[in-house]
């Protein structure tokens, strides 16, 4: 790494010594390299490795960063938020982690005994039995998909409730919101639902306390209480990667650690790639960083090394349709006249798939909106890997193909709406903000060009949108008829 030349924005990050530093790092901007050099710089300036608390969001990301630091002979135990929280609690008193199935089973038991089960079913469920209450109830109690869906809504509600570190008093606020925003008929149904969830939540918390167990949210919430009461190791620096995915309770844990240690904070992330709202991430914590951490300096990494300038233009114009996004200018070294190839097909891609993938010699990511989108792909070659766009964040490949770009309920963007009951615990939006960020992530995984496979009969609204905005950077190939192999250029070249 001594042969690496850092750009001026990366150098700014490394030299900066602010109390709180937010680094806004666009896709492919050398974020990990900057982090490694920042840590190296701190150690050269007499900060001990054990005085640096380094946190990222997934175990895989933590291991990856830890290995990159080891290559520089820097030995830091990179933690996930959950491993950090668990160790803080464990050092205070012995605890064990509850099995996830417990909450599932508790919800099932409560639903089977709940006398008002029919009354809390969302209107969209009433199609079962054409509104006949007894048929609906029988279907639900026989573990139908509708009962599974209702169980999932309750579990998600409790998880998001705890991700915001709410306490029991929050239900008073929920009841007020229900009374203020809903019509009488809806109010009654929502009140019954809130009563049920409150009952399940109370029983769940009582069991956790009685058995001295914690769940993943407790790892954060209880750790914050321990830090506030007992303190923590005197860290001098807190470094957080993927900060755009932070939930409110994780933010509260960091504030507690900083208050006890007076450590300097370096948070790195990209609001354009915030895609985990369903898991509790709160984009406001990134967008309004100064509100949570005063005396902040913001530095943007403006050079990107993965994508072409033309692709960045398309991606930026697309993502900035979201009202709540930070505007930033990204500059790329690479040039590619038409980095995006839209391939239209009829109904399914079975016949055209071999012709699409034949020119792709280097490693290729096949990306889908959902796990089961892999069923749309006839087969994968040795140089190919399928994953969801969520899983692909942080990765890159020579070539990228995106499938399931259809204007359907489970297409891309996905039109499956959050349950009406989840509005109390999440800031849902009806204008596809998060789906738009997810598509941005898909667009920016490629080092060269990206192929978007589009059903001509029902094209995704995102495809219509980028064509309207940026047609001059897009090559269109209609493969609803015959196609010659040489119509799709070789995507493995860096030109």
RAHUWO-V637082 format. One record per run of one state. SS is the DSSP state (2 for helix, 1 for strand, 0 for the rest). FROM is the first residue (numbers start at 0). LEN is the number of residues. If there is no record, write none. Layout:
[[SS:FROM:LEN] [SS:FROM:LEN]]
This chain:
[[0:0:7] [2:7:8] [0:15:4] [1:19:6] [0:25:5] [2:30:14] [0:44:4] [2:48:3] [1:51:5] [0:56:2] [2:58:13] [0:71:7] [1:78:2] [2:80:12] [0:92:3] [1:95:2] [0:97:3] [2:100:13] [0:113:4] [2:117:3] [0:120:2] [2:122:3] [0:125:2] [2:127:4] [0:131:1] [2:132:9] [0:141:3] [2:144:19] [0:163:6] [2:169:12] [0:181:2] [2:183:28] [0:211:1] [1:212:2] [0:214:1] [2:215:15] [0:230:6] [1:236:4] [0:240:2] [2:242:3] [0:245:1] [1:246:1] [2:247:14] [0:261:2] [1:263:6] [0:269:1] [2:270:3] [0:273:3] [2:276:3] [0:279:1] [1:280:1] [0:281:2] [2:283:4] [0:287:1] [2:288:4] [0:292:3] [1:295:6] [0:301:1] [1:302:6] [2:308:11] [0:319:11] [1:330:4] [0:334:5] [1:339:6] [0:345:4] [2:349:8] [0:357:6] [1:363:5] [0:368:2] [2:370:6] [0:376:7] [1:383:5] [2:388:4] [0:392:4] [1:396:1] [0:397:1] [1:398:8] [0:406:13] [2:419:5] [0:424:8] [2:432:11] [0:443:2] [1:445:1] [0:446:3] [1:449:6] [0:455:3] [1:458:1] [0:459:1] [2:460:13] [1:473:5] [0:478:6] [2:484:3] [0:487:8]]
